[in-house]
Amino acid sequence: MVIKRKLTTILAADVVGYSRLVARDEEGALEAVRVLLEEIVYPAAEQFNGRIVKLMGDGILMDFDSTVDAVGFALSVQQSLEQSNADVDPDKRVVLRIGINIGDIVVEDSDIFGNGVNLASRLEALCEPGGVCVSATVVDHVSGKVDAYFKDCGQQQVKNIPKPIHVFSCSAGTRDPEKDIPAGGENHPSRPATTNIPGFDLSLPDSPSVAVLPFSNRSTDPEQEFFADGISEDIITTLSKIPGLLVVARHSTSTYREQPVDIKKVSLEQGVRYVLEGSVRKSANRVRVTAQLIDAVTGHHVWAERYDRLLEDVFAVQDDITKEVVGAMDVYLSGGEQTVFWSAGTKSLEAREQVRLGMDRIANGQSKDQSEALRCCKKAMELDPDYAMAWVLKGWTYNHSADVGVSYASADIRESALQSAIECGQKALQLDPECADAHSLLGLSYLSLGQYQMALDAFGEAILLAPGHSEILVLSGITYTKCGKPEAALEMIKSAMRRCPIYPTYYLWALGNAFRFSGYYDEAIAAFRAGTNSGSRFLSLYVNLASLYGEMGMLEEAREPVSTVLEINPDFSVTQYMAGLEYRNKENLEQIKAGLLNAGLPE
């Protein structure tokens, strides 16, 4: 057996709804796939020099020496398939999703494996039916070389991949200057999604505002990038506790990782006056951290410093940087506030890293990731049993195991998991009474148990402790909507989006629901559609859009989100979806359910 590695372009394709096609007409589905392969895929593969690694029933895995050829193949196949489907009954059409990535792979005999293959598969899963999704690296490689346009879909968190990936949808044809980026144009700038939502303004606020860019890893070890991210993330977390300071969330600034940065462009895209950037070099038991604060309006360096310290002093370095940044922006802190802001959660670097890794796993939402999160939690507690955030992480594993919104084997098991989450949150607060994340955990757990006032109280405490934390603000908004206060929720969610202009798709789901239950149906549709147009496969986004269309009697418009819901989850049922939803106003539950049934989703 010969095993070798190589850098190549990987293409993954999948037939949309293949199981449904086979269930309806097995022979017809198999014949349609055979025609697809023989008349479209094989000729295009020969034309664009692609190698078919393997066929997997309804899937195709290929590699290309040329990224340009891979993109050309994908667009050619999708155009040919669209033409061949023109006269086919919609229920019998074979439709593909295609993902393309560039990565290092392992070649074993005639097969290929590795993270590069996994990413191509994840990109394919993010596609709209008939679409092509590519990584940012692909866009860079084909710039100016293909007749295609790329729409920025932002950073997307996908299962089994620790960090979000920057995704673009690819299409041939006429450019939409508001949404698309031509290959060969400027370097795929991230377009803040808030600019497409009415009422959002990224102009500079009157109060101080800052974006903390990901600190660059200056060591030769790529594994140290996670350590560097931890420093910038901790600085953001501390700054978000300061009243009157607008600090951009990590999710939004992570889009600038490992790319040349134009400070004025960052200022415009994030709506801030100041930008903090820095670098980290870790070697043995020492660390060198450099940081500089830049006034993006004048271009002047307001403050800069270099720290050469023992590795164990890195938390003190973070505090020093944060204090200097706050002082340079003329932000006044009372003595009591300073005590809260500079308090450290742990003295163990490894414990911090384990909690951060565990939180990333929790975000993936898969059972395997939950197990990994628990492993990280156990390790963090062994290193520092009094680390409040380790208890918060453990609480989130219980909270997520309850998995609100699906059917449960036992209501008692679900309630037990939520009670365990609450116990973890309370333990975290015993260790650190100023832990805003613990209050947030308690708030969502109380909400899931239908303890609405306790949920509101918990999030009230969380916002007092971290008024600028975008994640806490949007979770507060979701809670306020479900507790019958959707108009208050709107302000929280908008505030979260202002602090995270390039935000996760579920922010739009939260915004759409708050608009809907405040009676602003047109605005709700605009928010939901902004999410679905991004190429996201977040199920609840499509479910709630279908429900709203169903409630409004817009049945033709409902067909698209209904179809997508069934593609994402062919076993979807309204009863199953409604099983774990908690709304204080039971009329809201009736609205959701009636809308889903009217839209045509199975009961």
PyMOL commands that set and color helices and strands:
alter all, ss='L'
color gray80, all
select helices_A, chain A and resi 18-24+26-47+67-84+90-92+115-126+136-142+193-196+222-239+250-256+263-270+311-328+335-341+349-364+367-383+388-402+411-431+436-448+452-465+470-482+486-499+506-517+521-533+539-552+555-568+574-578+586-599
alter helices_A, ss='H'
color red, helices_A
select strands_A, chain A and resi 3-15+50-55+59-64+96-108+111-113+132-135+149-156+165-171+180-182+209-212+216-217+246-247+274-283+286-295+301-310
alter strands_A, ss='S'
color yellow, strands_A
deselect
rebuild
show_as cartoon
